[in-house]
Amino acid sequence: MLQEFTISRGRAMINFTLKYCDTKEKLLSSYGFKRVVESFIQKIKKDDPIVYDYYLDAFKTDENLVESLIESFKLLTVFRIDEVIEVDNKYSNFFRSEERYIELIELLIQYWKKLERYSIVRNSRLSEGLQNVRFIQANDLFNDLVLTTARRVQETVNGFELRVHRQVTVGATASLTLNDVNWNCPFEYKGLSQIPFISTVVIRPPYITYTKRNTRDGIFQEHQQNPLKNLVLNDDDWFVFPAKVGNMLTFVYFHKDFMAHGIGLSNLFELAKESDYIGKKPDIIYVFGFPDGIEEKRIFYYKDKKNDILIGYANYCDDIDYFGYMKKMLLTLHNIKQIEKKNLPIHGAMVNIVLKNGTESNIVIMGDSGAGKSESLEAFRALNENYIRHMRVIFDDMGYLQKEEDGTIKGYGTEIGAFVRIDDLDPTYAYEQLDRGIYTNPDKVNARITIPASTYEVISKGYKVDVMLYANNYEDVEKKIEFYDDLDKAIQIFEDGARKAKGTTTEKGLVKSYFANPFGPVQEREDTEKLVRQFFSDMKNNGVEIGEIYTSLAIDGRSKDGPREAAEELFTIING
């Protein structure tokens, strides 16, 4: 980023590398503050014409109003109101009604707080500039500066000191350090080589974002031409999040207007270390939000067999402004790669559970979006005191099975976090995540939270599968767990992938998706069918219990009790 400050689509970007304000004077004199005030005036012009017209009548033009308002703030940090008027009588127009002026200040503060605010430091080499501890301290000091400046102006106008102080976040809600690094970039992707890599992410919770869309639809399809060939990205507008998606090194390029989704990755995937990618070639590249001039949504993948890189692409449009398009494409790319490696992708959840009596079991619950896999994990957590001594989440949406050299089948995770429907969580647990969760559209249907759930060491260790269950969310039966001796019947249930849609996508009613996984197995069905039969046969031979768990998640009034009852029955079975 070469610009000191930008503001667009409800997002403010502050470049600490070019401009760091550490005094009230610097803050109020900065280009960034002027841009905020200009944008604010345009907003009240549209949304609050009574306030706007009141001041415009005195200052005649927007430009005069902006300049005079900023100057009045500067003066009020030093002088009393009567002294400000003595400096220039034009400022008396602000204080004809001190209540109106206080209202104007509060509207400006609220406008600033509603913006998504990001601070950035870009280092030309590693370990230079404001970085790591100093970077966190710089953000803390900037937050305090904005807060104390606003309070100083308010107290001067009020004529008394505030007695109740709320230490809210008014600086950056999230911050990044960026490094310019060299990676093993094939010739076809030279246009990506100048984009800086994210090395540190700082989040100030509660982190709440609002996106243009709240559901995802469609299946990602293969494209026959490389969308990134000869593509050149502008380093003013783009960032790279180097992620570990499972064991795949993945470079996620995202446009600054979709910064919330880039930040969301830090709660979902392991942020790779510099040693993981400097001089290396990635397994996957995903470009998210490229403005190609086409208004309709274009999102697909391409197999670059020459360089052995899987490419994902999403163009710039409002329709991709939902974190599901970031997450699910990355998982699709990961799964296609795993299928190529003869591993079996699983859309579901896996936990390692140690009961209080010492019994240990590794459980996989498979199902498509809304089937109840994540909700079952929450039910496990809720029963923690009664049954569980220890519980590790191996994956909470997507993982894969791998046949080890000794013939055992082990499960591995792709993500260190979970992207979960808030409505399907226990309210207490949802509120407990305020200090670390990323909340998306919390007041809307399909409200989501992205939360850390495990560590990369845990998800990449590999756990032997003991129980393999399909999550049935549409039938409410008395017996919540059913195991099958008939392997063909079990395979048919898993491959049918039936579920009742719950509003997480645009689907409605009872729907089916091959192997409950439209993120790889659907696209690579022929190869997946072979893998399913191989893995299920191996699991049965290894003594793995294969069956169904009835979560009742899509049945009215059963979304909480259903997963809990199923979890209790499962624990009873494991307990023996």
C-alpha positions as CSV (number, residue, x, y, z in Angstrom):
1,M,0.0,0.0,0.0
2,L,1.4,3.3,-1.1
3,Q,-1.5,5.4,0.1
4,E,-1.5,7.0,3.6
5,F,-5.2,6.4,4.1
6,T,-8.2,5.1,2.0
7,I,-11.9,4.8,2.7
8,S,-14.3,2.8,0.6
9,R,-17.2,0.4,0.9
10,G,-17.4,1.1,4.7
11,R,-13.8,0.2,5.3
12,A,-11.0,2.5,6.4
13,M,-7.3,1.5,5.8
14,I,-4.6,3.3,7.8
15,N,-1.0,2.9,6.6
16,F,1.2,3.3,9.6
17,T,4.3,2.9,7.4
18,L,3.6,6.2,5.7
19,K,1.9,8.1,8.5
20,Y,1.7,7.3,12.2
21,C,-0.1,9.9,14.4
22,D,1.1,10.1,18.0
23,T,-0.2,13.5,19.0
24,K,-3.6,15.2,18.8
25,E,-2.2,17.8,16.4
26,K,-0.9,15.1,14.0
27,L,-4.2,13.2,14.1
28,L,-6.4,16.2,13.5
29,S,-4.1,17.6,10.8
30,S,-3.8,14.3,8.9
31,Y,-5.1,13.5,5.5
32,G,-6.9,10.5,6.9
33,F,-8.9,12.5,9.4
34,K,-9.9,15.0,6.7
35,R,-11.1,12.1,4.5
36,V,-13.2,10.7,7.3
37,V,-14.8,14.1,8.0
38,E,-15.5,14.6,4.3
39,S,-17.1,11.2,4.1
40,F,-19.1,11.8,7.2
41,I,-20.5,15.1,5.9
42,Q,-21.7,13.3,2.8
43,K,-23.4,10.7,4.9
44,I,-25.3,13.2,7.1
45,K,-26.2,15.1,3.9
46,K,-28.1,12.0,2.8
47,D,-29.2,10.5,6.1
48,D,-29.6,13.4,8.5
49,P,-30.5,16.5,6.5
50,I,-31.7,18.5,9.5
51,V,-28.2,18.5,11.1
52,Y,-26.5,19.0,7.7
53,D,-28.7,22.0,6.7
54,Y,-28.3,23.6,10.1
55,Y,-24.6,23.9,9.6
56,L,-24.5,24.4,5.8
57,D,-26.6,27.5,6.3
58,A,-23.7,29.0,8.3
59,F,-20.8,27.7,6.2
60,K,-22.3,27.8,2.7
61,T,-20.3,24.9,1.2
62,D,-19.3,21.4,2.1
63,E,-15.6,22.3,1.8
64,N,-16.0,25.3,4.3
65,L,-17.9,23.1,6.7
66,V,-15.3,20.3,6.6
67,E,-12.3,22.8,7.1
68,S,-14.1,24.7,9.8
69,L,-15.1,21.6,11.7
70,I,-11.6,20.2,11.7
71,E,-10.2,23.6,12.8
72,S,-12.7,23.8,15.6
73,F,-11.7,20.4,16.9
74,K,-8.0,21.4,16.9
75,L,-8.8,24.6,18.9
76,L,-11.0,22.8,21.4
77,T,-8.2,20.5,22.4
78,V,-6.3,23.6,23.6
79,F,-8.8,26.4,24.3
80,R,-12.2,27.1,25.9
81,I,-15.2,27.8,23.7
82,D,-15.0,31.6,24.3
83,E,-11.3,31.6,23.4
84,V,-12.1,29.7,20.2
85,I,-14.6,32.3,19.2
86,E,-12.0,35.0,19.9
87,V,-9.7,33.3,17.4
88,D,-12.3,33.6,14.7
89,N,-15.9,34.6,15.1
90,K,-17.0,32.2,12.4
91,Y,-16.7,29.4,15.0
92,S,-19.6,30.9,16.9
93,N,-21.8,29.2,14.3
94,F,-20.9,25.9,15.9
95,F,-21.8,27.0,19.4
96,R,-25.1,28.8,18.8
97,S,-26.4,25.4,20.1
98,E,-23.9,23.5,22.1
99,E,-26.3,20.5,22.1
100,R,-26.3,20.5,18.3
101,Y,-22.5,20.6,18.3
102,I,-22.3,17.7,20.8
103,E,-24.8,15.8,18.6
104,L,-22.5,16.4,15.6
105,I,-19.5,15.1,17.4
106,E,-21.3,12.0,18.6
107,L,-22.6,11.3,15.0
108,L,-19.1,11.6,13.8
109,I,-17.8,9.1,16.4
110,Q,-20.6,6.7,15.6
111,Y,-19.9,6.9,11.9
112,W,-16.2,6.2,12.5
113,K,-17.0,3.3,14.9
114,K,-19.3,1.7,12.3
115,L,-16.5,1.5,9.7
116,E,-14.3,-1.6,9.5
117,R,-10.9,-0.1,10.4
118,Y,-7.6,-1.6,9.5
119,S,-4.0,-0.5,10.2
120,I,-1.1,-1.7,8.2
121,V,2.7,-1.7,8.4
122,R,4.6,-2.9,5.3
123,N,8.3,-3.9,5.7
124,S,10.6,-4.1,2.7
125,R,12.6,-6.8,4.5
126,L,11.9,-9.1,7.4
127,S,12.2,-7.6,10.9
128,E,12.1,-4.0,9.9
129,G,9.8,-1.2,10.9
130,L,7.0,-1.2,13.5
131,Q,6.6,-4.9,13.9
132,N,5.3,-7.6,16.3
133,V,5.5,-6.2,19.9
134,R,6.1,-2.6,18.7
135,F,3.3,-2.9,16.2
136,I,0.8,-4.1,18.8
137,Q,1.9,-1.3,21.1
138,A,1.6,1.3,18.3
139,N,-2.0,0.1,17.7
140,D,-2.8,0.4,21.4
141,L,-1.3,4.0,21.6
142,F,-3.3,5.0,18.4
143,N,-6.5,3.7,19.9
144,D,-5.9,5.7,23.1
145,L,-5.0,8.8,21.1
146,V,-8.3,8.7,19.1
147,L,-10.2,8.1,22.3
148,T,-8.6,10.9,24.4
149,T,-8.9,13.4,21.5
150,A,-12.6,12.8,21.2
151,R,-13.1,13.0,24.9
152,R,-11.1,16.2,25.2
153,V,-13.3,17.9,22.6
154,Q,-16.5,16.7,24.2
155,E,-15.4,17.8,27.7
156,T,-14.4,21.2,26.5
157,V,-17.8,21.8,24.9
158,N,-19.6,20.3,27.9
159,G,-17.6,22.4,30.3
160,F,-17.0,19.5,32.7
161,E,-15.0,16.2,32.8
162,L,-16.7,13.0,32.0
163,R,-17.3,10.8,35.1
164,V,-18.1,7.5,33.2
165,H,-15.4,6.3,30.8
166,R,-16.1,3.4,28.3
167,Q,-12.8,2.1,27.0
168,V,-14.1,1.2,23.5
169,T,-12.1,0.3,20.5
170,V,-11.9,3.5,18.3
171,G,-8.6,2.8,16.6
172,A,-8.1,-0.2,14.3
173,T,-10.4,-3.2,14.7
174,A,-7.8,-5.3,13.0
175,S,-4.1,-4.8,12.0
176,L,-1.6,-6.4,9.7
177,T,2.1,-6.4,9.3
178,L,3.2,-7.1,5.7
179,N,6.5,-8.4,4.3
180,D,7.9,-8.3,0.8
181,V,9.3,-11.8,0.2
182,N,10.5,-13.9,-2.7
183,W,8.8,-17.2,-3.4
184,N,9.4,-19.7,-6.2
185,C,7.1,-18.0,-8.6
186,P,6.5,-19.7,-12.0
187,F,6.7,-17.4,-15.0
188,E,3.0,-17.5,-15.6
189,Y,2.4,-15.9,-12.2
190,K,5.0,-13.0,-12.3
191,G,2.1,-10.6,-12.0
192,L,1.5,-11.8,-8.5
193,S,5.1,-11.6,-7.2
194,Q,5.0,-8.0,-5.9
195,I,2.1,-8.5,-3.5
196,P,3.1,-8.4,0.1
197,F,2.6,-11.3,2.4
198,I,0.8,-11.1,5.7
199,S,3.1,-12.0,8.6
200,T,1.2,-10.9,11.7
201,V,-2.5,-10.3,12.4
202,V,-3.8,-8.4,15.4
203,I,-7.6,-8.5,16.1
204,R,-9.4,-6.3,18.7
205,P,-12.5,-8.1,19.7
206,P,-15.4,-8.0,19.5
207,Y,-14.9,-8.1,15.8
208,I,-18.2,-7.7,13.9
209,T,-18.5,-7.4,10.2
210,Y,-21.4,-7.0,7.8
211,T,-21.3,-8.4,4.3
212,K,-23.4,-7.9,1.1
213,R,-24.5,-11.6,1.1
214,N,-25.4,-14.0,3.8
215,T,-25.6,-17.4,2.0
216,R,-23.6,-19.2,-0.7
217,D,-25.0,-21.1,-3.7
218,G,-23.8,-23.2,-6.6
219,I,-21.0,-25.6,-7.1
220,F,-17.5,-24.6,-8.1
221,Q,-16.7,-25.9,-11.6
222,E,-13.5,-26.6,-13.4
223,H,-12.3,-24.0,-16.0
224,Q,-10.3,-25.0,-19.0
225,Q,-8.2,-21.8,-19.2
226,N,-5.9,-20.4,-16.6
227,P,-7.5,-17.2,-15.3
228,L,-4.2,-16.0,-13.7
229,K,-2.1,-16.3,-16.8
230,N,-0.6,-12.8,-17.5
231,L,-2.7,-11.3,-14.7
232,V,-1.0,-8.4,-12.9
233,L,-2.2,-7.3,-9.4
234,N,-1.6,-3.9,-8.0
235,D,0.2,-4.0,-4.7
236,D,-1.9,-1.0,-3.5
237,D,-5.0,-3.1,-3.5
238,W,-4.0,-6.7,-2.8
239,F,-2.7,-8.8,0.1
240,V,-1.5,-12.4,0.4
241,F,-2.6,-14.6,3.3
242,P,-0.1,-17.6,3.3
243,A,-2.3,-20.4,4.7
244,K,-1.8,-24.0,5.6
245,V,-5.0,-25.6,4.4
246,G,-4.5,-29.1,5.9
247,N,-1.0,-30.0,4.6
248,M,-1.4,-27.8,1.5
249,L,0.6,-24.6,1.3
250,T,-1.9,-22.1,0.0
251,F,-1.4,-18.4,-1.2
252,V,-4.7,-16.5,-0.8
253,Y,-4.7,-13.2,-2.7
254,F,-7.6,-11.0,-1.7
255,H,-8.6,-7.5,-2.8
256,K,-8.6,-4.9,0.0
257,D,-12.4,-4.3,-0.4
258,F,-12.8,-7.9,0.9
259,M,-10.5,-7.4,3.9
260,A,-13.0,-8.8,6.4
261,H,-12.8,-12.2,4.6
262,G,-9.0,-12.0,4.6
263,I,-8.9,-11.3,8.3
264,G,-11.4,-14.1,8.8
265,L,-8.8,-16.6,7.5
266,S,-6.7,-16.0,10.6
267,N,-9.3,-17.6,12.8
268,L,-9.9,-20.5,10.4
269,F,-6.5,-21.6,8.9
270,E,-3.0,-21.7,10.2
271,L,-1.0,-18.6,9.1
272,A,2.2,-20.0,7.6
273,K,5.6,-18.9,8.9
274,E,8.1,-17.2,6.5
275,S,10.2,-20.4,6.5
276,D,7.2,-22.3,5.1
277,Y,6.9,-20.2,1.9
278,I,10.1,-18.1,1.2
279,G,11.6,-19.7,-1.9
280,K,8.8,-22.2,-2.0
281,K,6.1,-23.0,-4.6
282,P,2.5,-23.3,-3.2
283,D,0.2,-26.2,-3.8
284,I,-2.7,-23.8,-4.2
285,I,-3.3,-20.2,-5.3
286,Y,-6.6,-18.5,-4.8
287,V,-7.3,-15.0,-6.2
288,F,-10.4,-13.5,-4.5
289,G,-12.0,-10.4,-5.8
290,F,-10.3,-9.6,-9.1
291,P,-12.2,-6.7,-11.0
292,D,-12.4,-8.3,-14.5
293,G,-15.2,-6.0,-15.6
294,I,-17.9,-8.7,-15.6
295,E,-20.8,-7.9,-13.2
296,E,-22.1,-11.5,-12.7
297,K,-20.3,-13.8,-10.3
298,R,-17.5,-15.9,-11.8
299,I,-15.9,-18.4,-9.4
300,F,-14.1,-21.5,-10.6
301,Y,-10.9,-23.5,-10.4
302,Y,-8.2,-24.5,-12.9
303,K,-5.7,-27.3,-12.8
304,D,-2.3,-26.1,-13.7
305,K,-0.7,-29.4,-14.4
306,K,2.5,-27.9,-15.8
307,N,3.4,-26.2,-12.5
308,D,1.4,-28.7,-10.3
309,I,-0.6,-25.8,-8.8
310,L,-4.3,-25.7,-8.3
311,I,-5.8,-22.3,-9.1
312,G,-9.0,-20.8,-7.6
313,Y,-10.6,-17.6,-9.0
314,A,-13.4,-15.3,-7.9
315,N,-14.1,-12.0,-9.6
316,Y,-15.0,-8.7,-7.9
317,C,-18.8,-8.5,-7.3
318,D,-21.2,-8.1,-4.4
319,D,-22.3,-11.8,-4.8
320,I,-19.0,-13.1,-3.5
321,D,-19.1,-10.9,-0.4
322,Y,-19.7,-13.8,1.9
323,F,-17.1,-15.7,3.8
324,G,-18.4,-19.0,2.5
325,Y,-17.0,-18.2,-0.9
326,M,-13.6,-17.8,0.6
327,K,-13.7,-20.8,2.8
328,K,-15.4,-23.3,0.6
329,M,-13.3,-22.6,-2.5
330,L,-10.2,-23.2,-0.5
331,L,-11.6,-26.5,0.8
332,T,-12.6,-27.5,-2.7
333,L,-9.1,-26.9,-3.9
334,H,-7.7,-28.8,-1.0
335,N,-10.0,-31.7,-1.5
336,I,-9.2,-32.0,-5.2
337,K,-5.5,-32.1,-4.3
338,Q,-6.2,-34.8,-1.7
339,I,-8.1,-37.0,-4.2
340,E,-5.1,-36.7,-6.5
341,K,-3.0,-38.1,-3.6
342,K,-5.5,-41.0,-3.1
343,N,-6.8,-39.6,0.2
344,L,-10.6,-39.3,0.9
345,P,-12.0,-35.9,1.7
346,I,-14.6,-35.8,4.5
347,H,-17.2,-33.1,4.9
348,G,-17.9,-33.3,8.6
349,A,-16.5,-33.2,12.0
350,M,-14.0,-35.4,13.9
351,V,-13.2,-35.4,17.6
352,N,-10.9,-37.3,19.9
353,I,-12.8,-37.9,23.1
354,V,-11.5,-39.3,26.4
355,L,-14.3,-40.2,28.8
356,K,-14.0,-39.9,32.6
357,N,-13.6,-43.7,32.9
358,G,-10.6,-43.6,30.6
359,T,-12.3,-44.8,27.4
360,E,-10.9,-43.1,24.4
361,S,-12.6,-42.9,21.0
362,N,-12.1,-41.0,17.7
363,I,-15.5,-40.1,16.1
364,V,-16.2,-38.8,12.6
365,I,-19.6,-37.3,11.9
366,M,-20.1,-36.7,8.2
367,G,-22.8,-34.5,6.6
368,D,-23.3,-31.5,4.3
369,S,-24.0,-27.9,5.4
370,G,-26.7,-27.8,8.1
371,A,-26.7,-31.6,8.8
372,G,-25.7,-31.1,12.4
373,K,-22.0,-32.0,12.5
374,S,-20.8,-28.8,14.2
375,E,-23.9,-28.8,16.4
376,S,-23.1,-32.3,17.5
377,L,-19.7,-31.0,18.7
378,E,-21.4,-28.3,20.6
379,A,-23.6,-30.9,22.2
380,F,-20.4,-32.9,23.2
381,R,-19.1,-29.7,24.8
382,A,-22.3,-29.2,26.7
383,L,-22.0,-32.7,28.1
384,N,-18.4,-32.2,29.1
385,E,-19.0,-32.2,32.9
386,N,-21.1,-35.4,32.9
387,Y,-19.1,-37.6,30.5
388,I,-15.8,-36.1,29.1
389,R,-12.4,-35.7,30.7
390,H,-10.8,-34.4,27.5
391,M,-11.9,-33.5,24.0
392,R,-9.9,-32.5,21.0
393,V,-11.4,-31.2,17.7
394,I,-9.6,-32.7,14.8
395,F,-11.8,-31.0,12.2
396,D,-15.1,-29.1,12.4
397,D,-16.1,-28.9,8.7
398,M,-13.6,-30.5,6.4
399,G,-10.9,-33.1,6.8
400,Y,-9.5,-36.2,5.0
401,L,-8.9,-39.8,5.7
402,Q,-5.5,-41.3,4.9
403,K,-4.4,-45.0,4.8
404,E,-1.2,-45.3,6.8
405,E,1.6,-47.7,6.1
406,D,0.4,-50.1,8.7
407,G,-3.1,-50.3,7.1
408,T,-5.0,-48.2,9.7
409,I,-7.2,-45.3,8.6
410,K,-6.4,-42.0,10.2
411,G,-8.2,-38.6,10.1
412,Y,-6.6,-35.3,9.6
413,G,-8.0,-31.8,9.7
414,T,-7.8,-28.8,7.3
415,E,-8.8,-25.9,9.6
416,I,-7.8,-24.7,13.1
417,G,-11.2,-23.0,13.4
418,A,-14.9,-23.2,12.7
419,F,-17.3,-21.1,10.7
420,V,-20.5,-21.8,12.6
421,R,-24.2,-20.7,12.6
422,I,-24.7,-18.6,15.8
423,D,-28.4,-19.7,16.0
424,D,-27.3,-23.4,16.4
425,L,-24.9,-22.7,19.2
426,D,-25.8,-22.6,22.9
427,P,-26.3,-18.9,23.6
428,T,-23.9,-19.1,26.6
429,Y,-21.2,-20.5,24.4
430,A,-21.8,-18.0,21.6
431,Y,-21.4,-15.1,24.1
432,E,-18.3,-16.7,25.6
433,Q,-16.5,-16.2,22.2
434,L,-16.8,-12.4,22.2
435,D,-13.1,-12.1,23.1
436,R,-11.9,-14.2,20.2
437,G,-14.7,-14.7,17.7
438,I,-15.3,-13.0,14.3
439,Y,-19.0,-12.3,14.0
440,T,-20.6,-11.9,10.6
441,N,-24.1,-10.3,10.2
442,P,-25.1,-11.2,13.8
443,D,-28.6,-9.8,13.4
444,K,-29.5,-11.7,10.3
445,V,-30.6,-15.2,9.3
446,N,-27.6,-17.5,9.0
447,A,-25.6,-15.3,11.3
448,R,-22.1,-16.7,11.6
449,I,-19.1,-16.8,14.0
450,T,-15.6,-17.8,13.0
451,I,-13.8,-19.1,16.1
452,P,-10.5,-20.9,16.8
453,A,-11.2,-24.6,17.6
454,S,-7.9,-26.4,17.7
455,T,-4.2,-26.1,17.0
456,Y,-2.3,-27.0,13.8
457,E,-0.3,-29.5,15.7
458,V,-3.5,-31.3,16.7
459,I,-5.2,-31.3,13.3
460,S,-2.1,-32.5,11.5
461,K,-1.2,-35.3,13.9
462,G,-3.5,-38.0,12.5
463,Y,-6.0,-39.9,14.7
464,K,-7.2,-43.5,14.0
465,V,-10.9,-43.6,13.1
466,D,-13.0,-45.7,15.6
467,V,-16.5,-44.5,14.7
468,M,-17.8,-43.2,11.3
469,L,-21.3,-41.7,11.3
470,Y,-23.6,-40.0,8.8
471,A,-25.5,-37.0,10.2
472,N,-29.2,-37.4,9.4
473,N,-30.9,-34.1,10.2
474,Y,-34.4,-34.8,8.8
475,E,-35.7,-37.9,10.6
476,D,-36.7,-37.9,14.2
477,V,-36.4,-41.4,15.6
478,E,-36.3,-42.8,19.1
479,K,-32.9,-44.6,18.6
480,K,-30.4,-41.9,17.8
481,I,-27.5,-44.1,16.7
482,E,-27.7,-46.9,14.2
483,F,-24.8,-49.0,13.0
484,Y,-24.8,-51.1,9.8
485,D,-23.3,-54.5,9.2
486,D,-24.2,-54.2,5.5
487,L,-21.3,-52.2,4.0
488,D,-23.2,-51.6,0.7
489,K,-26.1,-50.1,2.6
490,A,-23.8,-47.9,4.6
491,I,-22.0,-46.7,1.5
492,Q,-25.3,-45.9,-0.2
493,I,-26.4,-43.7,2.7
494,F,-23.0,-41.8,2.8
495,E,-22.9,-41.4,-1.0
496,D,-26.6,-40.2,-1.2
497,G,-25.6,-37.3,1.1
498,A,-29.3,-36.5,1.9
499,R,-30.2,-33.6,4.3
500,K,-32.9,-31.1,4.8
501,A,-31.6,-27.6,3.9
502,K,-31.4,-25.2,6.9
503,G,-30.8,-21.9,5.2
504,T,-27.0,-22.1,5.1
505,T,-27.2,-22.1,1.3
506,T,-29.9,-21.1,-1.1
507,E,-31.2,-24.7,-1.2
508,K,-34.6,-25.6,0.2
509,G,-36.3,-28.9,1.3
510,L,-34.7,-32.3,1.2
511,V,-31.7,-32.2,-1.0
512,K,-28.9,-34.6,-1.9
513,S,-25.2,-34.1,-2.7
514,Y,-22.8,-36.8,-3.7
515,F,-21.0,-38.0,-0.6
516,A,-22.4,-35.0,1.2
517,N,-19.5,-33.0,-0.2
518,P,-20.0,-30.6,-3.2
519,F,-16.4,-29.4,-2.5
520,G,-14.3,-31.8,-4.5
521,P,-16.0,-35.3,-4.5
522,V,-18.9,-34.0,-6.7
523,Q,-16.4,-32.6,-9.2
524,E,-14.1,-35.6,-9.1
525,R,-16.9,-38.2,-8.6
526,E,-15.4,-41.1,-10.6
527,D,-12.1,-41.1,-8.6
528,T,-14.0,-40.5,-5.3
529,E,-16.3,-43.5,-5.8
530,K,-13.2,-45.7,-6.0
531,L,-11.7,-44.2,-2.9
532,V,-15.0,-44.5,-1.0
533,R,-15.2,-48.2,-1.6
534,Q,-11.5,-48.7,-0.7
535,F,-11.6,-46.7,2.5
536,F,-15.0,-48.1,3.8
537,S,-13.8,-51.6,3.1
538,D,-10.5,-50.9,5.0
539,M,-12.4,-49.3,7.9
540,K,-14.8,-52.3,8.2
541,N,-11.8,-54.6,8.2
542,N,-10.1,-52.5,10.9
543,G,-13.2,-52.8,13.1
544,V,-14.5,-49.2,12.6
545,E,-18.2,-48.9,13.5
546,I,-20.1,-47.4,10.6
547,G,-23.6,-46.0,10.8
548,E,-26.0,-43.0,11.2
549,I,-26.5,-40.4,13.9
550,Y,-30.0,-38.7,14.0
551,T,-29.4,-35.1,14.9
552,S,-33.0,-33.9,14.2
553,L,-31.4,-30.5,13.5
554,A,-33.8,-29.6,10.7
555,I,-37.0,-30.6,12.6
556,D,-38.9,-27.7,14.1
557,G,-38.3,-27.4,17.9
558,R,-35.6,-30.1,17.9
559,S,-32.5,-28.1,16.9
560,K,-31.1,-28.0,20.4
561,D,-32.5,-31.2,22.0
562,G,-31.8,-33.4,19.0
563,P,-28.0,-33.1,18.9
564,R,-27.9,-33.4,22.7
565,E,-29.9,-36.6,22.8
566,A,-27.8,-38.1,20.0
567,A,-24.6,-37.1,21.8
568,E,-25.8,-38.7,25.1
569,E,-26.7,-42.0,23.3
570,L,-23.3,-42.0,21.6
571,F,-21.5,-41.6,24.9
572,T,-23.5,-44.4,26.4
573,I,-22.5,-46.7,23.5
574,I,-18.8,-45.7,23.8
575,N,-18.9,-46.2,27.5
576,G,-19.9,-49.8,26.8
